[in-house]
Amino acid sequence: MAEQDTRLGIWLMVATTLIFAAQDALSRHLAGEYNAMMVVMIRYWFFAAFVLTLASRQAGGLRAAAKSGMPWVQALRGTLLVVEINVMVVAMVLLGLVESHAVFACYPLLVAALSGPVLGEHVGWRRWTAIGVGFVGVVIILQPSGGVFSPLAAIPLLAATMFALYGLLTRYVARTDSAATSFFYTGTVGVVAATAIGLWFWEPMVAPDWGWMGLLCLTGVAGHYTLIRCYEVAEASAVQPFAYLQLVFASTIGLVVFDETLRTNVVLGGAIVVAAGLFTLFRARKLRG
């Protein structure tokens, strides 16, 4: 077991959010030129290779990594993540990085809200209040100028819901399976699902864009590596609040690189969502302590 170092864990989480923000920018660029399903499929090919390499080097090898007490639930969560990524990439193309991430930031609130029916966990009135306040923030974000709801704004909300369910299923299978097993199924089942979807949308890619695709794949591997290292050296509750920096980094890239606009309602709603999410995280940490 790695020596615990919270400060190092925080810096690794900051690095992870920066890498994932760059990954989202690359996905947005490539999915703007090619079908999003194909982009996600190729990204998963490299991710699966990373997962298999990692599993083969651990004690027991691939057989030990594949041993699960809940293989069908593992398959479900792996497939769910692929669908969520596809939906989120489409959202980033249609809405941009700023607004997509502002809405997606509500997923910790959805985790808290759904932890009762899915995992049987108790959610007290303080966290329910924070969840309610957070969704007021989501409504503010979803209200574009002119006061008319845009159906496109529901796309990142759908992605956030699926990611929350993925997170809850990950916690559920942790009752019998190790983190290494869950990671193994995320890559192996995920690549099968991504390929089954993406092959139908294959189209030729020009040489320069293969370079961007290669960089996208590298950021995916690098991001997961730094995230794994982060959780090895620090408790999740100590570093999780810093995951919200991905909203800051992705929004900055959206503004500078893609010339997106920052509307007042997105800033206000995003701030409310993040504040509510941080409260639920700190409250959950306090209850566990």
C-alpha positions as CSV (number, residue, x, y, z in Angstrom):
1,M,0.0,0.0,0.0
2,A,1.3,3.4,-0.9
3,E,2.2,5.9,1.9
4,Q,-0.6,8.3,2.5
5,D,0.2,11.9,1.4
6,T,-2.9,14.1,1.2
7,R,-1.0,17.1,-0.3
8,L,0.3,14.9,-3.1
9,G,-3.1,13.4,-3.6
10,I,-4.6,16.9,-4.0
11,W,-2.0,17.8,-6.6
12,L,-2.7,14.6,-8.4
13,M,-6.4,15.3,-8.4
14,V,-5.7,18.8,-9.8
15,A,-3.5,17.3,-12.5
16,T,-6.3,14.7,-13.3
17,T,-8.9,17.4,-13.7
18,L,-6.7,19.4,-16.0
19,I,-5.9,16.3,-18.1
20,F,-9.6,15.3,-18.3
21,A,-10.5,18.9,-19.3
22,A,-8.0,18.7,-22.1
23,Q,-9.4,15.3,-23.1
24,D,-12.9,16.9,-23.3
25,A,-11.6,19.7,-25.5
26,L,-10.0,17.1,-27.9
27,S,-13.2,15.1,-27.9
28,R,-15.2,18.2,-28.7
29,H,-12.9,19.1,-31.6
30,L,-12.9,15.6,-33.1
31,A,-16.6,14.9,-32.6
32,G,-17.2,18.2,-34.3
33,E,-15.5,16.8,-37.4
34,Y,-16.5,13.1,-37.1
35,N,-19.2,11.0,-35.5
36,A,-18.9,11.1,-31.7
37,M,-19.6,7.4,-31.5
38,M,-16.5,6.6,-33.6
39,V,-14.3,9.0,-31.6
40,V,-15.4,7.3,-28.3
41,M,-14.8,3.8,-29.8
42,I,-11.2,4.5,-30.8
43,R,-10.6,6.2,-27.4
44,Y,-11.8,3.0,-25.7
45,W,-9.5,0.8,-27.8
46,F,-6.5,2.5,-26.2
47,F,-8.1,2.6,-22.8
48,A,-8.8,-1.1,-22.9
49,A,-5.2,-1.8,-23.8
50,F,-4.1,0.2,-20.8
51,V,-6.5,-1.7,-18.5
52,L,-5.4,-5.1,-19.7
53,T,-1.7,-4.2,-19.4
54,L,-2.3,-3.0,-15.8
55,A,-4.3,-6.1,-14.9
56,S,-1.7,-8.5,-16.3
57,R,1.0,-6.9,-14.1
58,Q,-1.0,-7.3,-10.9
59,A,-1.0,-10.4,-8.6
60,G,-3.0,-13.2,-10.2
61,G,-3.0,-11.5,-13.6
62,L,-6.1,-11.3,-15.9
63,R,-7.9,-14.2,-14.3
64,A,-7.8,-12.6,-10.8
65,A,-8.9,-9.2,-12.2
66,A,-11.9,-10.8,-14.0
67,K,-13.1,-12.7,-10.9
68,S,-16.3,-10.9,-9.8
69,G,-19.1,-11.6,-7.4
70,M,-21.5,-9.5,-9.6
71,P,-20.4,-9.9,-13.2
72,W,-23.7,-8.8,-14.7
73,V,-23.8,-5.7,-12.6
74,Q,-20.2,-5.0,-13.6
75,A,-21.2,-5.4,-17.2
76,L,-24.1,-3.0,-16.8
77,R,-21.9,-0.3,-15.2
78,G,-19.3,-0.7,-17.9
79,T,-21.9,-0.3,-20.6
80,L,-23.6,2.6,-18.8
81,L,-20.3,4.5,-18.8
82,V,-19.8,4.1,-22.5
83,V,-23.3,5.4,-23.2
84,E,-22.8,8.3,-20.8
85,I,-19.5,9.3,-22.5
86,N,-21.2,9.3,-25.9
87,V,-24.0,11.5,-24.6
88,M,-21.6,13.9,-22.9
89,V,-19.4,14.3,-26.0
90,V,-22.6,15.0,-28.1
91,A,-23.5,17.6,-25.4
92,M,-20.1,19.3,-25.6
93,V,-20.4,19.6,-29.4
94,L,-23.9,21.0,-29.3
95,L,-23.7,23.2,-26.2
96,G,-19.9,23.7,-25.7
97,L,-17.7,22.9,-22.8
98,V,-18.9,25.7,-20.5
99,E,-22.6,25.0,-20.4
100,S,-22.2,21.2,-20.6
101,H,-19.8,21.0,-17.6
102,A,-21.9,23.5,-15.7
103,V,-24.9,21.2,-15.9
104,F,-22.8,18.0,-15.5
105,A,-21.4,19.3,-12.2
106,C,-24.7,18.4,-10.5
107,Y,-23.8,14.6,-10.6
108,P,-22.7,14.5,-7.0
109,L,-26.1,15.8,-6.0
110,L,-27.7,13.0,-8.1
111,V,-25.5,10.5,-6.4
112,A,-26.7,11.7,-3.0
113,A,-30.3,11.8,-4.0
114,L,-30.2,8.3,-5.5
115,S,-28.1,6.7,-2.8
116,G,-31.2,5.9,-0.8
117,P,-33.2,4.0,-3.4
118,V,-30.2,2.3,-5.0
119,L,-27.9,1.6,-2.0
120,G,-30.3,1.9,0.9
121,E,-28.2,4.7,2.5
122,H,-29.8,7.3,4.7
123,V,-29.8,10.9,3.4
124,G,-30.6,13.5,6.2
125,W,-32.5,16.7,5.8
126,R,-29.4,18.8,5.5
127,R,-28.2,16.9,2.4
128,W,-31.7,16.9,1.0
129,T,-31.8,20.7,1.4
130,A,-28.4,21.0,-0.4
131,I,-29.7,18.7,-3.2
132,G,-32.8,20.9,-3.6
133,V,-30.7,24.1,-3.6
134,G,-28.3,22.5,-6.1
135,F,-31.1,21.7,-8.5
136,V,-32.3,25.3,-8.3
137,G,-28.9,26.1,-9.7
138,V,-29.4,23.5,-12.5
139,V,-32.7,25.2,-13.4
140,I,-30.9,28.6,-13.5
141,I,-28.3,27.1,-15.9
142,L,-31.0,25.4,-18.1
143,Q,-32.8,28.8,-18.6
144,P,-31.2,30.4,-21.6
145,S,-31.6,34.1,-22.4
146,G,-35.1,34.8,-23.4
147,G,-36.6,32.6,-20.7
148,V,-37.4,29.6,-22.9
149,F,-36.0,26.1,-22.0
150,S,-33.8,24.6,-24.6
151,P,-34.2,20.8,-25.1
152,L,-30.5,20.6,-25.8
153,A,-29.7,21.6,-22.3
154,A,-31.2,18.3,-21.1
155,I,-28.4,16.3,-22.8
156,P,-25.7,17.0,-20.2
157,L,-28.3,16.5,-17.5
158,L,-29.0,13.0,-18.9
159,A,-25.2,12.4,-19.0
160,A,-24.9,13.5,-15.3
161,T,-27.8,11.1,-14.3
162,M,-26.1,8.2,-16.0
163,F,-22.7,9.0,-14.5
164,A,-24.4,9.2,-11.1
165,L,-25.9,5.8,-11.6
166,Y,-22.5,4.5,-12.8
167,G,-21.0,5.8,-9.5
168,L,-23.6,4.2,-7.4
169,L,-23.2,0.8,-9.2
170,T,-19.5,1.1,-8.6
171,R,-20.1,1.5,-4.9
172,Y,-22.6,-1.4,-5.0
173,V,-20.2,-3.9,-6.6
174,A,-17.4,-2.7,-4.2
175,R,-19.3,-4.9,-1.6
176,T,-17.8,-8.0,-3.2
177,D,-15.3,-6.8,-5.8
178,S,-11.9,-5.1,-5.6
179,A,-11.2,-1.7,-7.3
180,A,-8.9,-3.6,-9.7
181,T,-11.8,-5.8,-10.8
182,S,-14.2,-2.9,-11.3
183,F,-11.5,-1.1,-13.4
184,F,-11.0,-4.3,-15.4
185,Y,-14.6,-4.5,-16.3
186,T,-14.8,-0.8,-17.0
187,G,-12.3,-1.3,-19.8
188,T,-13.1,-4.7,-21.2
189,V,-16.9,-4.5,-21.2
190,G,-16.6,-0.9,-22.2
191,V,-14.6,-1.5,-25.3
192,V,-17.0,-4.2,-26.4
193,A,-20.0,-1.8,-26.0
194,A,-18.1,1.1,-27.5
195,T,-17.1,-0.9,-30.6
196,A,-20.6,-2.4,-31.0
197,I,-21.9,1.2,-31.2
198,G,-19.1,2.9,-32.9
199,L,-18.4,0.6,-35.8
200,W,-21.8,1.6,-37.4
201,F,-20.5,5.2,-37.6
202,W,-17.0,4.6,-39.0
203,E,-15.7,7.2,-41.4
204,P,-12.3,8.0,-42.8
205,M,-10.1,10.4,-40.8
206,V,-7.5,12.6,-42.3
207,A,-3.8,12.3,-41.2
208,P,-3.6,15.4,-38.9
209,D,-6.7,14.3,-37.0
210,W,-5.2,11.0,-36.3
211,G,-2.6,13.0,-34.4
212,W,-5.3,14.6,-32.4
213,M,-6.9,11.2,-31.8
214,G,-3.6,9.8,-30.6
215,L,-3.3,12.7,-28.1
216,L,-6.9,12.1,-27.0
217,C,-6.0,8.5,-26.3
218,L,-2.9,9.5,-24.4
219,T,-4.8,11.9,-22.2
220,G,-7.3,9.2,-21.4
221,V,-4.5,6.9,-20.2
222,A,-2.7,9.6,-18.4
223,G,-5.8,10.9,-16.6
224,H,-6.8,7.4,-15.3
225,Y,-3.2,6.8,-14.2
226,T,-3.0,10.0,-12.2
227,L,-6.5,9.3,-10.8
228,I,-5.4,5.8,-9.6
229,R,-2.3,7.3,-8.0
230,C,-4.4,10.0,-6.4
231,Y,-6.6,7.5,-4.6
232,E,-3.6,5.4,-3.7
233,V,-1.9,8.2,-1.7
234,A,-5.0,10.0,-0.3
235,E,-8.5,9.4,1.0
236,A,-11.2,10.0,-1.6
237,S,-13.1,12.3,0.8
238,A,-10.0,14.6,1.1
239,V,-9.4,15.0,-2.7
240,Q,-12.9,14.8,-4.2
241,P,-13.8,18.5,-3.7
242,F,-10.9,19.4,-6.0
243,A,-12.6,17.4,-8.8
244,Y,-14.8,20.4,-9.4
245,L,-11.7,22.1,-10.9
246,Q,-12.5,20.3,-14.1
247,L,-15.4,22.7,-14.5
248,V,-13.0,25.6,-14.2
249,F,-10.4,24.2,-16.6
250,A,-12.9,23.0,-19.2
251,S,-14.8,26.3,-19.1
252,T,-11.5,28.2,-19.5
253,I,-10.6,26.1,-22.6
254,G,-14.1,26.6,-24.0
255,L,-13.7,30.4,-23.6
256,V,-10.2,30.7,-24.9
257,V,-10.0,27.9,-27.6
258,F,-13.5,27.6,-28.8
259,D,-14.6,31.2,-28.3
260,E,-17.6,30.2,-26.2
261,T,-19.6,32.8,-24.2
262,L,-20.1,32.8,-20.5
263,R,-23.7,33.8,-19.7
264,T,-24.6,35.2,-16.3
265,N,-27.2,32.5,-15.6
266,V,-24.5,29.8,-16.2
267,V,-22.1,31.4,-13.8
268,L,-24.7,31.9,-11.1
269,G,-26.3,28.5,-11.5
270,G,-22.9,26.8,-11.7
271,A,-21.7,28.4,-8.5
272,I,-24.9,27.3,-6.7
273,V,-24.5,23.7,-8.0
274,V,-20.8,23.5,-6.9
275,A,-21.5,25.0,-3.5
276,A,-24.4,22.5,-2.9
277,G,-22.2,19.6,-4.2
278,L,-19.3,20.6,-1.9
279,F,-21.7,20.7,1.1
280,T,-23.0,17.2,0.4
281,L,-19.4,15.9,0.1
282,F,-18.3,17.6,3.4
283,R,-21.5,16.4,5.1
284,A,-21.0,12.8,4.0
285,R,-17.4,13.0,5.2
286,K,-18.5,14.3,8.6
287,L,-21.0,11.5,9.0
288,R,-18.5,8.8,8.0
289,G,-16.0,10.4,10.5
